[in-house]
Amino acid sequence: MVAGVVLAALVGLMAGSGYVGWVLVERSRPVDLPTPTGEFRVGRTSVEWTDSSRVDPFAPKPGAPRRLAVWIWYPAEANATAARADYAPDLWSGLHLQGVASLFQGPFEMLRDHALQDVAVAPGRFPVVVLQPGMGFAAPLYASLAEDLASHGYIVAGVTPTYSANLTVLDGQAIGSTKAANPDNLGDNTPGADAAGDRIVATWAADARFVAATLAGRGGLFAGRIDTAAKVSYVGHSFGGAASLEACHLDSRCAGAVDLDGSQFGKVVQAGVKAPILLLGSEDSCITATCGPKAKDNPDDRRRAQSLIDASTGPKWCSVIPGARHFNFTDYSAFYLAQPLRKFLPLGSIDPRRALTIQNGYVVTFLDHFIRGGPAEGAPTCRTGSN
C-alpha cells in the first residue's frame, strides 16, 4: 500500500529520534470514532455465511462454495449494557498497516468504537443496507459510516469480499487476496482491465444479494427485526460502489444504490438502474461524469459514468466532496496518521472528520428520503447527456 519512496521517507524520519518519540506519544492517545448522529445506540455482531449455490471463482480449491465474513451493525436497545466492540479484534488486527509504516499509524487498540458487542436489537423493524468496501479493503474499515447508518435505524451488513480483500478472516484463519480477484491493472484503463472489472463486479454483486437475502431469512438476533416490507439498499466505496450499482440493477427489490468514489463496471453501465442512485465523488475523480476540480481528465471513467446516468430511469443524485480524496471515504479519515504517512496516502486537504460527516450526511439523507420519505431539499442532481 505504501510505495518504496514513502518507506524511505519514514526510515529517514526515524533517524530523527525526537520526532519519532513525539509520534510514539501521540499514537498512544485514545481516539474515538466519529459519534453517530442518529437516535439509536449501535450494536455489532459478526457471522460467516456460505453460499452453497455458487462456486467461488477465486478459491484455490476448485469447486469450493463462496464463503463470506459479514459484520453487522444495527440499532441496539436503549438500555443495553455491554463492552464496546473492539475495532479490529484478533486476526482482523492485520488490517493495520505493516512494517515501518505501522509506527506512524495509531494502534487499533487505541481506537474506540461506539458499537456494543452482540447486544439485543432495538424494538421495531428496520430496513437492510448492504455495505461493500473498496478493492483490497475489508468491511471493518467502514465502521464510521456503518455506525452512523445503524444509529439512524438501519441494519447494515458489511461484506468483506473473500480473495479480493487483502485480509479476511474465516474459520479463525487469515485469508489474503489473489491476483485473479484483485488484479493490479483494475481501473487503469489498460487492455483487459474493463473485462476483469466486469467479471469481478458480478461476483461482488452476487455476494451483496446473497447477504441481503440471507439476513432477511435468518432468525436469531434479528428475528422479527428486519423490515421485510422495505426494500434493500446497497452502499459501497470504490469497487464496492460499482458492485452496489450492479447489485441494485439486478435486484428488483432494490430501494437505492450509493457509489462512493467508485469507477463503474458491469452490465449496469449500459443498462442503468431503475431505483434511485447517489454518486458521491472525490475532488480528483470523474465518477459522476464530471471530473472533480483536481482530477486528471479520465475519459473512460467519464464515459462509463455518463452511460450509467443516461441509462438509469430512477432519481439520480451526483455530488463531489471538496478537498476529499479516495481514502477520505474510509476510516482512514478517523485514524491517527503521522506525517509524512498521511501526506503519501490519498487523503485530501479537507479536515478528515469533516469528510466523514459530509459523506455520512449524504448517505443518510439519500436513504431516508427514498425509503422513509424524509426531506431532500436541494438534492444534487446528475448531469445527463442532454444537458
N, C-alpha and C positions, 0 to 999 in steps of 0.2 A: 504493500500500500504506500509506503514511503520510499521515494526514489533514493538512489545512492547518494546523490548530491545532498539530500536532506540529512541522511545519516552522517555524512561527512561534517555538515554544519553542526549537528548535535554533538558529535565527538569533539569538535573544536570548542564548543561551549563548555563541555565537561572539563576541559582543561582549566577553565576559569572556576576554581573551586568556590569562590564567593557566590557566583551566580547559581551554581549547582546547589549549593547549600540553601540558598533562598528558595529555589524551586522545590527542594525536598520538604521544606517547611510548608510552603503554600499548598503543595499537593496532598498534604496530610490533613488539611482542614476539611470538615464535613461540607458537602454540597447537596442542597435539596434540588430534586427535580422541580420544574415549574408547578406551582399549585394549581390543581384542577379548578376550573371556573364554574362547574355545574353544582347542583344542589345535592347530589348523591355522594356518599363515601364510595370508595373504589375497592373492589376485591380482585384477586388474581388467582388463577389456578393454571395448571398445565396438563396436557394429555398427549398421548401418542396414538394416532389412528392409522389404520391400514386400509387402503382402497383395494380390496380383493378383485375388483372388476377391471383393474388396469395393471398392465405390466409396466414397470418402471423402465423407461428407455435409457436411463443413465446408470442404472445399477450395475456394478461389476459382475454380479451373478445373473446370467441370462434367465429371463422368466420370472424374476422376483417381483412381487407386487409393490406398488407405490406406497411408501411409508412416510409419514409426516409428523413432525413435532409441532404442536399447536399451543400457544399461550393465549389464555382467555382473560380479558379484563371485563368487569361487569359492575353494575350498581350494587352496592352492598347494603345490608341492613344498617339503619342509623345507629343502633346500639351494639353493633358487632365489636367484639374485642379480640384482638389477635396481634401478633407481632407484625411489623411491617415486612413485606416481602423483600428478600434480597434482590438487588438489581439484576445480578447475573450469578446465580448460585452454582456451586460445584463446577462441572466441566464447562458450563456456559461462561465461566470467567475467562476462557480462552478468546472471547470476543475482544478483550483488551488488546491494545497494540503490544507488539512483542519486541524483544531486543532493546537496543539503546533507546528507541523511541518511547518505550513504556515508561521511562523515567520522567518524561515530560507530559505524561497524561496522569491525571489523578486516579488513584486506585478505585476500583468498583466498590470496595468495602467502605469508602468514604462518601459514596453516592447514595443519598437517602431517598428511597422510593416512597410514594404516598399510598400504594396499594397494600391491602391487608391480605395475608395468605390464606386461601381456602375458607373464607368466611361465608356465611349464608347470604344468598341473593336477596335484595330488597323486595318487598311485596310489589306485585304488579307484573305486567308483561312488557317486554322490551324488544325493539327491533334489533336485528343482527347486522353487524358490519364486519366484513372480511377484510383484513389488513394484510398487505403484502409488501415486503421490503425491496430495496434495490438489489441489483445483481451483486452477489458476494456478501450481502448483508444478511442479518437474521432479525426476526420479529422483535426480540427483546430490545433492539436498538431504537425502537419507536415507542417506548413507554410513555414519553411525554404526550404524544398525540393520542395513544390508546387510553391513557388515564383520563385525559380531558373528555374524550368521547364517552367513556363509561360514566363519568360524573354527570353527564347530560342525559343519561338514561338509555345508553346503547350497550349491547353485549358485543364486545369486539374480539374477534377470533384472529389472532396474529399467526400467520402461516410462515414457517421457515422452509424454503424450497430445497429439499434434500439434493445434494450433489451440486447445486448452483451456489448455495451459501458457502462461504469459506469455513464456517463451522455450524454444524447442527449436532444435537445430542439425541440419540435413540438407544433405548435399552442400556443406558448407562455407558454408552460408548461415544466418543467424539468422532464425527464423520466430516471429512473435508470435501472440497469441491473437486470436480473433474473437468477436463478440457471440453468434453462434449457438452456438459451442462453449463459451463462458464467459460466460453471461448474468449481468447484475447482480443479478437477483432470485432466483437459485438458493438455495433453502433458507430464504427469508424468509417462506414461507407466504402469499405473495400469489397472486392468481388466475393460473393458468398455470404457476406455479413448479414444482409437482409434475410436471406433464406434461413440462416441459422437462427436469427431472432424470431422468425415466424414459427419455426419448429419448437423452440423452447417456450415461447409465449403460449403455445397451445397446451403444453404440459402444465404450466403455471395456472392458466385459466381453468383447466380441469381440476387442479388442486383446490382452487378457490371455491368452485362449485361443489366439489365433494365435501369440503369442510362446512359450507353453509348448510347442505342437506343433512350431513351427519349431526351437526349441532342441533338442528331443528327436530331431528328424530330421536335424540337421546333423552333419557330420563336423568336420574342422578341429581346433581347440584342444580341443574337448570330445568327440572321437571316443572311444567306449568308456568315457566317464566319467559318463554320465548313467545313473542307476539307473532303468531303464525299468520295473522291477517295482514301484517305489514310485509312488504317485500324486502328482500335482502339488498344491501348496498355493498359496493366494492370500492375500496380505497387502497391506493398503492403509491409508492415512491419509486422514481426512476423506472427500471424494468418492471417493477411491481405495478407501476401506474399503467404501463402498456397492458399488462396481464389483467388488470382490473377492468379496463375498457373492453378487452376481448371477452372476459367472463360475462360482462354485462350484455354484450352483443349476443351471446349465446344463451343467456338465461332470460326467459320470458317473465320471470318474477323479479327482475332487477328494478330497484327503485331509483338507482342512480350510481354513477361511477365517478371517481375522483382520480386524476392523474397528477401527481406532484412531481413536476420537473422530469418527466419521463418521455423519451422519444418513443413514438408509437410503432408497433409491429402487429402483424397478424391480419386476418381477414377483416377485422373491424376497420382498418384503414380505408378500405374500399367500400365496405358495406355500411359503416356508420353504426350508431346506437339509437334506439328508439327512446330510451329513457334519458333523463337529464344527465349532463356531464359537466364537470368542472375541470378545467386545465389550468393549473397554477404553476407558473414557471419562475426560474431564477433570472437574474439580470443578464446572465451570459448564455441563455439558451433560446431556442427557437420553437419550443414545443407548443406554443399557442398559435403558430403560423405567422406570428410577428416576432422578430428577434428582439431580445432584450437590449437595453442601452449599451451593454458591454459585451455583447455576443459577436463572435465572428459569424458572418453570414453562412448559414448551413442550409443550402437549397434542398437537400434531401429531407431534413427534418421539417422544413417549412412545407415542402410538398406533401409529406405524409400527414402533417397536422391539418393542412388545408383540405386535403381529401377527406379526412375523418370528419371535420367540421361540416363540410358541404353535404356529406352523405348522411349525417345524423339528423334525425327528424324531431328529437325532443329539445327542450330548452338547453342552451349552451352558454356556460359562463367561462370566460377567459380572463386571466389577470397575471401580473408579474409582481413579485415582492422586491421592491427596490433595495439594492445593497445585499441581496441574498445570493449565495451560490449553492452548489449542489448538496453539500453536506449540511447546510443550514436547515434542511427538511428532516434531519435525523437528530438523535440525542447528542450528537457531537456539539450541537449548539448549547447543551447543558453541561458538558464535561469541563473539568478543569484541564486546559491545554496551554502549556507554557510556550512562549516564543523560543525558537523560531518554528516550532512544530505547527502552531496554529496558522502561521503565515503560509506554510507549504501545503496545507490541506485546503480543499476547495470550500473555504468559509469566507463569506463576503464581509464588507465593511459595516453592515448592519449590526446593531447590538444583538448578540446571539440569542438571548432570551426573548427579545422583541420579535425576532424572526419566527420563533415557535409560537408566540402569542398571535401573530398575524396569520400564520398557517392554520393553527387550530381554530381561530375565529372563522376563517373562510369555510373550513370543512364542516364545522358545527352549524353555521348559518345555512349552508347549502343543504345539508341533510335535514335539518329542522324544517326548512321551507318546503321541501318536496315530500317529506314523509309526514310531517305534523302540521303543515300549513302555516309555519312561522313566517315572520316578516322578512322581506328581502329587498328593501328599498335600495335603489342604486346598484342593483346586481350588475356585474361587469360582463356584458355580452361579448361574444366572439365575433370577429370579423369574418364574414362569409366571402366567397369568391366573387360575389356580385357587387361587394362594397367598393 
